[in-house]
Amino acid sequence: MLNVIRLPQSARATPWVLFTSRIGYAVLIVFVIALVVYFDRGGYSEPLTFIDAVYYSTVSLSTTGYGDITPVTQTARLINIFIITPARVAFLMLLVGTTLSVLTEDSRKTLQLQRWRRTVRNHTIVIGYGTKGRSAVDALLAEGMLPSHIVVIDGDKEALAHAENKGIVAVHGNATKSDVLKIAGVSRARSVVVAPSSDDTAVLATLSIREINPSVHIVASVRESENQHLLEQSGADSVVISSETAGRLLGIATATPSVVEMVEDLLSPDEGFAVAERVVSDDEVGANPRHLADIVLGVVRSGELYRIDSPEAETVEPGDRLLYIRYADGAADTQNPLEPPEED
């Protein structure tokens, strides 16, 4: 499991750096105690040089205790009780603690994975972290979704490392396999973005997802339009044809470049204008969406989208959601549609 799921981690020192730093602290403790002993060198069984003080500090802190140098005065014994003994405990904790930290690292990660798998739900899974997958994740983050609510599945460990750096949980494996999907928590997911590099992988992944979770919302990307019906039959709720969309934009850019600039602006939720969705307010019920303050593009009713020029969108009904154009830095909606709903 440790080789499959990669939870985001804060920057941690390598075991060798950790061990070296603690050794440095241990050496510092030895020399501090040696100085304390040397300043009270007259309180021991024989006159001490500084080398003798370092020697006594070393054998005392390491609990070797040869007994050839012993404290004989009351002051020296009090120093051993209240200074050297606590320093000895700290010295041992430094060395033993480093070893335990290295040995228990896998156990700590295992406990984190188990806790994550028990608690993850209402999240979004992104299959494929190539160009399309990264753009989808960027759009989700720009819309306000937390990185902890996104799980990426990919077979490329380097791509997963980029996702992990963004605070996203990364799962290494083939998304067409049900065990990998189950590890990613697809049975409790809110939505899945299928964006692999090939259409056949998209179809197989969609089939596997729909078999495990019949109610999850699936958005899939396909390169060729003739494969769209295969994804729809496999259970995809929405299908985006990447090649035709890119081709249309290329054609529009040739004739009217400014139109493409505006489309790019609308598709970039973190700058300029953006297409957003919100719940209608009470004072908007019964009104014509054309006459509202916002520029409304469509009405979403019972999960069905009606364009602004359709008869169904003549008036706004209770429970409708409006698809409208807003400034990217505008006020947030009452509830972000990408945020998982709060649980009871």
C-alpha positions in Angstrom: 0.0 0.0 0.0 2.9 2.4 0.7 4.0 2.0 -2.9 0.5 2.7 -4.2 -0.8 5.7 -2.2 1.2 8.8 -1.7 -0.2 11.2 0.8 1.0 14.8 0.7 3.8 15.3 3.2 5.4 18.4 4.6 9.1 18.8 3.8 11.0 16.3 6.0 14.7 15.8 6.5 16.2 12.6 5.2 17.2 10.0 7.8 20.9 10.7 7.3 20.4 14.4 7.8 18.2 13.8 10.9 20.8 11.4 12.3 23.7 13.8 11.7 21.9 16.7 13.3 21.2 14.7 16.4 24.7 13.4 16.6 25.8 17.1 16.6 23.4 17.8 19.5 24.9 14.9 21.4 28.4 16.1 20.9 27.3 19.6 22.0 25.9 18.0 25.2 29.2 16.2 25.8 31.2 19.4 25.6 28.8 21.4 27.7 29.0 18.8 30.5 32.8 18.7 30.1 33.0 22.4 30.7 30.7 22.1 33.8 33.0 19.3 35.2 36.2 21.2 34.3 35.0 24.4 36.2 34.5 22.1 39.3 37.6 20.0 38.6 38.7 20.2 42.3 35.7 18.2 43.4 36.7 14.9 41.9 38.9 12.0 43.1 41.9 13.4 41.2 42.9 16.7 39.6 41.3 17.0 36.2 42.7 18.4 33.0 40.2 19.5 30.3 40.8 16.2 28.5 40.0 14.4 31.7 36.8 16.4 31.9 35.8 15.4 28.3 36.6 11.8 29.1 34.5 11.8 32.3 31.6 13.5 30.4 31.8 10.9 27.6 31.8 7.8 29.9 29.1 9.3 32.1 26.7 10.4 29.4 27.1 7.1 27.6 26.4 5.2 30.9 29.8 3.4 30.5 31.0 4.5 34.0 34.5 3.0 34.4 34.7 4.5 37.9 38.3 5.7 37.7 37.1 9.3 38.1 34.4 9.9 40.8 32.8 13.0 42.4 33.9 13.3 46.0 32.7 16.8 47.2 29.1 17.7 47.9 29.1 20.3 45.1 30.4 17.8 42.5 27.8 15.2 43.6 25.0 17.8 43.4 26.2 18.7 39.9 26.0 15.0 38.9 22.5 14.7 40.3 20.9 17.8 38.9 22.9 18.5 35.7 24.8 15.4 34.5 22.0 12.9 35.1 19.3 14.8 33.2 21.9 15.5 30.4 22.5 11.7 30.3 18.8 11.0 29.8 18.7 13.7 27.0 21.8 12.2 25.4 20.3 8.8 25.2 16.9 10.1 24.0 18.7 11.9 21.1 20.4 8.7 19.9 17.7 6.2 20.6 15.0 8.6 19.3 16.7 9.0 16.0 16.9 5.2 15.5 13.2 4.7 16.5 12.1 7.5 14.1 13.8 5.9 11.2 12.6 2.4 12.1 9.0 3.5 12.6 8.6 5.7 9.5 6.8 3.0 7.5 4.5 2.3 10.4 3.7 6.0 10.7 2.9 6.2 7.0 0.8 3.0 7.2 -1.3 4.5 10.0 -1.8 7.7 8.0 -3.0 5.7 5.0 -5.4 3.6 7.0 -6.8 6.8 8.6 -7.2 8.5 5.2 -9.0 5.5 3.7 -11.4 5.4 6.6 -12.3 9.1 6.3 -12.1 9.9 2.6 -15.5 10.6 1.0 -17.3 13.1 -1.3 -14.0 13.7 -3.1 -13.1 14.0 -6.8 -10.9 11.5 -8.5 -8.9 12.6 -11.6 -7.7 9.7 -13.8 -4.6 10.7 -15.7 -2.4 13.6 -14.8 -1.2 14.6 -18.2 -2.0 17.9 -19.9 -5.8 17.3 -19.6 -5.7 16.0 -16.1 -3.5 18.8 -14.8 -5.7 21.4 -16.4 -8.8 19.8 -14.8 -7.1 19.8 -11.4 -6.1 23.5 -11.8 -9.7 24.4 -12.7 -11.0 22.5 -9.7 -8.6 24.3 -7.4 -9.4 27.7 -8.9 -13.1 27.0 -8.3 -12.4 26.6 -4.6 -12.0 22.9 -4.2 -9.5 21.9 -1.5 -6.5 19.8 -2.6 -7.4 17.3 0.1 -10.7 16.6 -1.7 -8.8 15.6 -4.9 -7.3 12.2 -5.7 -5.1 11.6 -8.8 -4.6 8.2 -10.4 -1.7 7.8 -12.8 0.9 5.2 -13.7 3.7 7.8 -14.0 5.4 8.4 -10.7 7.0 11.6 -11.8 3.5 13.0 -12.7 2.2 11.9 -9.3 5.1 13.7 -7.6 3.8 17.0 -9.2 0.3 16.3 -7.9 1.7 15.5 -4.4 3.6 18.8 -4.4 0.2 20.5 -4.7 -1.1 18.8 -1.6 -3.1 16.2 -3.6 -3.3 12.5 -2.7 -1.7 10.5 -5.5 -2.4 6.8 -6.3 0.0 4.9 -8.5 -1.6 2.3 -10.8 -3.8 1.5 -13.7 -7.3 3.1 -13.4 -8.9 0.3 -15.5 -8.3 -2.1 -12.6 -11.0 -2.2 -9.9 -8.6 -2.7 -7.0 -6.8 0.6 -7.9 -10.1 2.4 -8.1 -11.2 1.0 -4.7 -7.9 2.1 -3.1 -8.7 5.6 -4.4 -12.1 5.4 -2.7 -14.2 5.5 -5.9 -17.1 3.9 -4.0 -17.4 7.0 -1.8 -16.4 9.6 -4.4 -18.6 12.5 -5.5 -17.3 12.8 -9.0 -14.7 11.3 -11.3 -12.8 13.0 -14.1 -11.5 10.5 -16.7 -8.7 12.1 -18.7 -6.2 9.4 -19.8 -4.0 9.6 -22.9 -6.0 7.0 -24.9 -9.7 6.5 -25.6 -9.7 2.8 -25.0 -8.3 3.4 -21.5 -11.1 6.0 -20.9 -13.8 3.5 -21.9 -12.4 0.7 -19.7 -11.9 3.0 -16.7 -15.4 4.4 -17.1 -16.9 0.9 -17.2 -15.0 -0.1 -14.0 -16.0 3.1 -12.2 -19.7 2.7 -13.1 -19.6 -0.9 -11.9 -18.2 0.0 -8.5 -20.2 3.2 -8.0 -23.5 3.4 -10.0 -24.3 6.9 -8.7 -21.0 8.7 -9.1 -20.9 11.6 -11.6 -18.4 10.8 -14.4 -16.9 13.4 -16.7 -14.8 11.8 -19.5 -12.5 13.2 -22.2 -12.2 11.5 -25.6 -9.9 12.3 -28.5 -12.1 11.2 -31.4 -15.8 11.9 -31.7 -16.6 8.4 -33.0 -15.7 7.1 -29.5 -18.1 9.4 -27.7 -21.0 7.0 -27.8 -18.8 4.3 -26.3 -18.1 6.4 -23.3 -21.7 7.3 -22.9 -22.7 3.7 -23.1 -20.0 2.9 -20.6 -21.7 5.2 -18.1 -20.1 8.7 -18.6 -22.5 11.5 -17.6 -20.6 14.1 -19.7 -18.1 13.6 -22.6 -15.7 16.3 -23.8 -14.3 15.7 -27.3 -10.8 17.2 -27.0 -9.7 17.0 -30.6 -12.8 18.6 -32.1 -12.9 21.3 -29.4 -9.3 22.2 -30.1 -10.0 22.2 -33.9 -13.0 24.5 -33.5 -10.9 27.0 -31.5 -8.2 26.8 -34.1 -10.7 27.7 -36.8 -12.2 30.5 -34.8 -8.8 31.9 -34.0 -8.0 32.1 -37.7 -11.0 34.3 -38.4 -11.7 36.1 -35.1 -8.8 35.8 -32.6 -10.6 38.0 -30.1 -13.4 35.4 -29.7 -10.8 32.7 -28.7 -9.3 35.1 -26.2 -12.7 35.6 -24.6 -13.4 31.9 -24.5 -10.0 31.3 -22.8 -11.0 34.1 -20.4 -14.3 32.4 -19.5 -12.6 29.0 -19.1 -10.0 30.5 -16.7 -11.8 30.8 -13.4 -9.0 32.5 -11.6 -8.8 35.6 -13.8 -11.1 37.9 -15.7 -14.5 36.6 -16.4 -15.7 33.1 -15.5 -18.7 30.9 -16.1 -20.2 30.0 -12.7 -23.3 28.4 -11.3 -25.4 29.6 -8.3 -28.7 29.0 -6.6 -31.5 31.4 -7.4 -32.5 33.8 -4.6 -36.1 34.0 -3.3 -36.7 37.4 -4.9 -35.6 36.0 -8.3 -38.3 33.3 -8.4 -40.8 33.9 -11.1 -38.6 36.4 -12.9 -37.3 36.1 -16.5 -33.6 35.2 -16.3 -32.9 37.7 -19.1 -33.9 40.5 -16.8 -31.7 39.6 -13.8 -28.6 41.6 -12.8 -26.3 38.8 -13.8 -25.7 37.7 -17.4 -27.4 34.4 -17.4 -26.5 31.7 -20.0 -28.9 29.0 -18.9 -31.0 27.5 -16.2 -30.3 24.1 -14.5 -33.5 22.4 -13.4 -33.6 18.9 -11.9 -30.2 18.3 -13.3 -31.2 19.4 -16.9 -29.6 22.4 -18.5 -31.9 24.7 -20.5 -30.4 27.5 -22.6 -31.6 31.0 -22.0 -33.6 31.0 -25.3 -35.5 27.8 -24.5 -39.2 27.9 -23.5 -38.3 26.1 -20.2 -36.1 29.0 -19.2 -38.7 31.7 -19.5 -39.2 32.0 -15.8 -37.1 31.0 -12.8 -38.6 28.4 -10.5 -37.7 27.5 -6.8 -34.7 25.2 -6.6 -33.3 26.3 -10.0 -29.6 27.0 -10.5 -28.4 29.7 -12.8 -25.4 29.4 -15.1 -24.1 32.9 -15.4 -21.0 35.0 -16.1 -19.2 36.5 -13.1 -16.0 38.3 -12.4 -13.3 35.9 -11.2 -12.7 38.0 -8.1 -16.4 38.3 -7.3 -18.1 37.2 -4.1 -18.3 33.5 -3.5 -21.6 31.7 -3.9 -23.6 30.6 -0.9 -22.2 27.1 -1.4 -19.5 26.3 -3.9 -20.9 23.6 -6.2 -17.5 21.9 -6.1 -17.3 21.6 -2.4 -18.4 18.4 -0.8 -21.7 18.9 1.2 -21.4 19.0 4.9 -22.3 15.7 6.7 -24.7 15.4 9.5 
